Amino acid sequence: MKKIHTRLKRKFGLSTGLSHYHFFHPCTNKKNRPKTFKTEESANAWVRKYGLKKEQYYLKKVKRNKKFQVVRYNGKNKDITNKEGNS
C-alpha cells in the first residue's frame, strides 16, 4: 500500500511515524448498518425471502421518511412470540 502523504496526516491528526493502514483502507472501517429499502413492497419481498411472519417484524420509516427499515420484535411485546419461545 502507498504511504500516506504528510498533509493528510496533518489534516487527520495522525502521527507521522506510523502507516495508519486501518484508518485509510476501505475494508477495515466497514460498519454494520441496518438494511433499508426504497419501497414497502421491496421490504416485504425481502422479509418473505427470509421467512419472517407479519407478527415478527414491522416497517419503520427512516432517512427523512424516504426509506423503510425492517425492525424485528424482540419478544418484549406480550402479543408477539419470537423463534426462541420468549413471550
N, CA, C and O of each residue as an XYZ file, in Angstrom:
348
protein
N       0.840     -1.179      0.000
C       0.000      0.000      0.000
C       0.885      1.243      0.000
O       1.952      1.260      0.614
N       0.432      2.270     -0.689
C       1.190      3.500     -0.763
C       1.211      4.192      0.593
O       0.313      4.017      1.417
N       2.247      4.972      0.799
C       2.337      5.744      2.034
C       1.363      6.912      1.978
O       1.022      7.410      0.905
N       0.931      7.330      3.143
C       0.020      8.471      3.235
C       0.854      9.749      3.244
O       1.868      9.831      3.937
N       0.430     10.725      2.488
C       1.168     11.966      2.403
C       1.086     12.729      3.721
O       0.097     12.624      4.447
N       2.118     13.488      4.022
C       2.215     14.202      5.294
C       1.056     15.183      5.476
O       0.575     15.371      6.594
N       0.605     15.809      4.386
C      -0.505     16.759      4.507
C      -1.767     16.071      5.013
O      -2.506     16.630      5.823
N      -2.009     14.849      4.529
C      -3.177     14.112      5.009
C      -3.028     13.734      6.470
O      -3.996     13.780      7.229
N      -1.819     13.360      6.869
C      -1.599     13.017      8.269
C      -1.850     14.229      9.167
O      -2.428     14.101     10.246
N      -1.413     15.400      8.714
C      -1.677     16.618      9.491
C      -3.167     16.932      9.529
O      -3.698     17.333     10.565
N      -3.833     16.749      8.404
C      -5.271     17.039      8.318
C      -6.070     16.170      9.281
O      -6.984     16.662      9.943
N      -5.736     14.883      9.366
C      -6.481     13.958     10.218
C      -5.885     13.799     11.609
O      -6.407     13.029     12.415
N      -4.804     14.512     11.906
C      -4.205     14.471     13.227
C      -3.551     13.144     13.558
O      -3.654     12.673     14.690
N      -2.879     12.532     12.589
C      -2.239     11.239     12.787
C      -0.748     11.422     13.051
O      -0.162     12.426     12.646
N      -0.145     10.469     13.720
C       1.290     10.551     13.959
C       2.035     10.280     12.663
O       1.543      9.569     11.787
N       3.228     10.853     12.550
C       3.952     10.761     11.280
C       4.747      9.472     11.137
O       5.112      9.110     10.018
N       5.026      8.768     12.225
C       5.872      7.589     12.138
C       5.155      6.306     11.787
O       5.813      5.321     11.452
N       3.830      6.275     11.848
C       3.077      5.050     11.603
C       2.448      5.067     10.223
O       2.320      6.122      9.603
N       2.052      3.882      9.741
C       1.484      3.808      8.392
C      -0.026      4.045      8.373
O      -0.548      4.484      7.349
N      -0.742      3.774      9.454
C      -2.190      4.002      9.570
C      -2.975      3.286      8.489
O      -3.878      3.862      7.882
N      -2.634      2.043      8.249
C      -3.295      1.238      7.226
C      -4.786      1.109      7.504
O      -5.598      1.256      6.590
N      -5.158      0.838      8.752
C      -6.567      0.610      9.091
C      -7.404      1.875      8.982
O      -8.612      1.796      8.763
N      -6.790      3.023      9.129
C      -7.540      4.272      9.053
C      -7.997      4.569      7.632
O      -9.093      5.095      7.437
N      -7.182      4.244      6.644
C      -7.500      4.601      5.270
C      -7.949      3.443      4.395
O      -8.469      3.681      3.304
N      -7.773      2.218      4.818
C      -8.160      1.095      3.990
C      -9.674      0.891      4.066
O     -10.212      0.808      5.170
N     -10.379      0.808      2.942
C     -11.846      0.782      2.964
C     -12.448     -0.475      3.589
O     -13.557     -0.408      4.119
N     -11.775     -1.596      3.547
C     -12.359     -2.827      4.070
C     -12.289     -2.920      5.586
O     -13.045     -3.685      6.185
N     -11.406     -2.167      6.219
C     -11.234     -2.296      7.660
C     -12.178     -1.412      8.456
O     -12.440     -1.710      9.621
N     -12.704     -0.330      7.871
C     -13.595      0.553      8.621
C     -15.065      0.283      8.322
O     -15.904      1.102      8.696
N     -15.410     -0.786      7.690
C     -16.791     -1.026      7.320
C     -17.634     -1.295      8.566
O     -17.305     -2.170      9.368
N     -18.700     -0.553      8.721
C     -19.577     -0.715      9.862
C     -20.849     -1.423      9.431
O     -21.282     -1.290      8.287
N     -21.440     -2.167     10.334
C     -22.706     -2.817     10.050
C     -23.823     -1.795     10.182
O     -23.971     -1.147     11.218
N     -24.589     -1.664      9.142
C     -25.701     -0.724      9.145
C     -26.991     -1.489      8.923
O     -26.985     -2.560      8.316
N     -28.092     -0.948      9.409
C     -29.363     -1.622      9.138
C     -29.723     -1.531      7.656
O     -29.417     -0.542      6.989
N     -30.371     -2.570      7.156
C     -30.748     -2.608      5.754
C     -31.974     -1.736      5.551
O     -32.932     -1.821      6.320
N     -31.953     -0.902      4.527
C     -33.083     -0.037      4.215
C     -33.557     -0.317      2.795
O     -32.812     -0.820      1.954
N     -34.824      0.027      2.554
C     -35.462     -0.224      1.261
C     -36.168      1.034      0.803
O     -36.642      1.825      1.618
N     -36.238      1.216     -0.522
C     -36.882      2.407     -1.067
C     -38.397      2.324     -1.004
O     -39.064      3.347     -0.853
N     -38.954      1.121     -1.115
C     -40.415      0.972     -1.109
C     -40.822     -0.092     -0.100
O     -40.025     -0.944      0.290
N     -42.081     -0.020      0.311
C     -42.617     -1.030      1.221
C     -42.669     -2.400      0.549
O     -42.444     -3.424      1.194
N     -42.964     -2.414     -0.746
C     -43.057     -3.676     -1.465
C     -41.713     -4.407     -1.472
O     -41.664     -5.621     -1.277
N     -40.634     -3.672     -1.695
C     -39.322     -4.320     -1.710
C     -38.931     -4.806     -0.315
O     -38.286     -5.846     -0.183
N     -39.315     -4.068      0.721
C     -39.025     -4.504      2.093
C     -39.805     -5.771      2.419
O     -39.261     -6.701      3.015
N     -41.076     -5.811      2.033
C     -41.885     -7.001      2.300
C     -41.410     -8.198      1.492
O     -41.486     -9.330      1.970
N     -40.922     -7.971      0.279
C     -40.378     -9.072     -0.523
C     -39.123     -9.639      0.129
O     -38.933    -10.855      0.144
N     -38.269     -8.780      0.666
C     -37.064     -9.240      1.354
C     -37.422    -10.048      2.593
O     -36.782    -11.057      2.887
N     -38.448     -9.604      3.320
C     -38.884    -10.307      4.530
C     -39.428    -11.688      4.173
O     -39.141    -12.668      4.861
N     -40.214    -11.766      3.098
C     -40.750    -13.061      2.667
C     -39.620    -14.001      2.262
O     -39.693    -15.205      2.513
N     -38.580    -13.461      1.641
C     -37.439    -14.277      1.223
C     -36.756    -14.924      2.430
O     -36.290    -16.061      2.348
N     -36.697    -14.197      3.552
C     -36.048    -14.722      4.743
C     -37.011    -15.413      5.702
O     -36.603    -15.831      6.785
N     -38.266    -15.540      5.328
C     -39.216    -16.362      6.073
C     -39.740    -15.765      7.357
O     -40.135    -16.513      8.252
N     -39.763    -14.447      7.489
C     -40.347    -13.830      8.681
C     -41.860    -13.696      8.509
O     -42.355    -13.427      7.415
N     -42.567    -13.887      9.590
C     -44.018    -13.719      9.560
C     -44.364    -12.278      9.897
O     -43.544    -11.546     10.451
N     -45.589    -11.875      9.556
C     -46.030    -10.495      9.772
C     -45.988    -10.123     11.253
O     -45.810     -8.951     11.585
N     -46.148    -11.104     12.150
C     -46.162    -10.831     13.582
C     -44.760    -10.623     14.140
O     -44.621    -10.169     15.276
N     -43.718    -10.940     13.379
C     -42.350    -10.884     13.878
C     -41.616     -9.597     13.536
O     -40.500     -9.396     14.013
N     -42.197     -8.718     12.728
C     -41.495     -7.509     12.314
C     -42.483     -6.381     12.054
O     -43.691     -6.597     11.963
N     -41.942     -5.175     11.937
C     -42.708     -4.032     11.465
C     -41.781     -3.141     10.657
O     -40.561     -3.230     10.788
N     -42.349     -2.289      9.827
C     -41.558     -1.393      8.991
C     -41.475     -0.025      9.656
O     -42.479      0.527     10.107
N     -40.281      0.500      9.706
C     -40.034      1.793     10.336
C     -39.561      2.760      9.258
O     -38.713      2.404      8.440
N     -40.103      3.989      9.244
C     -39.665      4.986      8.278
C     -38.366      5.615      8.770
O     -38.274      6.071      9.910
N     -37.360      5.631      7.887
C     -36.049      6.189      8.229
C     -35.564      7.082      7.106
O     -36.200      7.171      6.056
N     -34.447      7.739      7.323
C     -33.810      8.613      6.338
C     -34.778      9.669      5.815
O     -35.052      9.757      4.618
N     -35.276     10.453      6.739
C     -36.214     11.558      6.443
C     -37.478     11.052      5.759
O     -37.983     11.672      4.824
N     -37.977      9.925      6.234
C     -39.210      9.304      5.741
C     -39.153      8.950      4.263
O     -40.193      8.890      3.608
N     -37.959      8.715      3.724
C     -37.822      8.338      2.317
C     -37.565      6.856      2.138
O     -37.734      6.328      1.039
N     -37.156      6.169      3.209
C     -36.862      4.746      3.108
C     -37.503      4.003      4.264
O     -37.975      4.602      5.230
N     -37.507      2.675      4.140
C     -38.107      1.816      5.152
C     -37.057      0.849      5.689
O     -36.192      0.376      4.951
N     -37.148      0.566      6.982
C     -36.247     -0.372      7.634
C     -37.079     -1.460      8.287
O     -38.123     -1.180      8.877
N     -36.620     -2.698      8.184
C     -37.300     -3.822      8.806
C     -36.789     -3.951     10.239
O     -35.589     -4.110     10.461
N     -37.700     -3.881     11.207
C     -37.335     -3.998     12.620
C     -38.039     -5.216     13.180
O     -39.256     -5.356     13.055
N     -37.262     -6.104     13.804
C     -37.845     -7.320     14.378
C     -38.260     -7.061     15.812
O     -37.584     -6.346     16.551
N     -39.383     -7.653     16.194
C     -39.778     -7.631     17.598
C     -38.827     -8.531     18.359
O     -38.421     -9.576     17.850
N     -38.464     -8.136     19.577
C     -37.510     -8.935     20.337
C     -38.164     -9.687     21.483
O     -37.464    -10.146     22.385
N     -39.464     -9.825     21.478
C     -40.133    -10.633     22.488
C     -40.656     -9.841     23.662
O     -41.269    -10.426     24.555
N     -40.444     -8.535     23.706
C     -40.932     -7.740     24.829
C     -42.432     -7.478     24.730
O     -43.103     -7.303     25.747
N     -42.949     -7.451     23.524
C     -44.387     -7.287     23.342
C     -45.060     -8.610     23.700
O     -44.686     -9.650     23.158
N     -46.040     -8.594     24.594
C     -46.622     -9.841     25.085
C     -47.482    -10.541     24.034
O     -47.740    -11.738     24.152
N     -47.926     -9.820     23.017
C     -48.725    -10.440     21.970
C     -47.861    -11.177     20.953
O     -48.376    -11.985     20.180
N     -46.583    -10.917     20.940
C     -45.684    -11.460     19.930
C     -44.751    -12.474     20.579
O     -44.241    -12.243     21.675
N     -44.528    -13.598     19.903
C     -43.514    -14.542     20.357
C     -42.484    -14.706     19.261
O     -42.834    -14.804     18.084
N     -41.226    -14.737     19.633
C     -40.192    -14.903     18.627
C     -39.749    -16.354     18.549
O     -40.314    -17.210     19.230
N     -38.753    -16.640     17.736
C     -38.356    -18.025     17.472
C     -37.821    -18.740     18.703
O     -37.933    -19.963     18.792
N     -37.243    -18.015     19.653
C     -36.682    -18.649     20.835
C     -37.758    -19.113     21.815
O     -37.473    -19.893     22.723
N     -38.979    -18.642     21.639
C     -40.075    -19.060     22.505
C     -40.332    -18.108     23.663
O     -41.137    -18.417     24.542
N     -39.660    -16.944     23.685
C     -39.937    -15.963     24.728
C     -41.288    -15.320     24.468
O     -41.689    -15.139     23.319
N     -41.975    -14.982     25.525
C     -43.265    -14.315     25.326
C     -43.322    -13.008     26.043
O     -44.338    -12.314     25.983
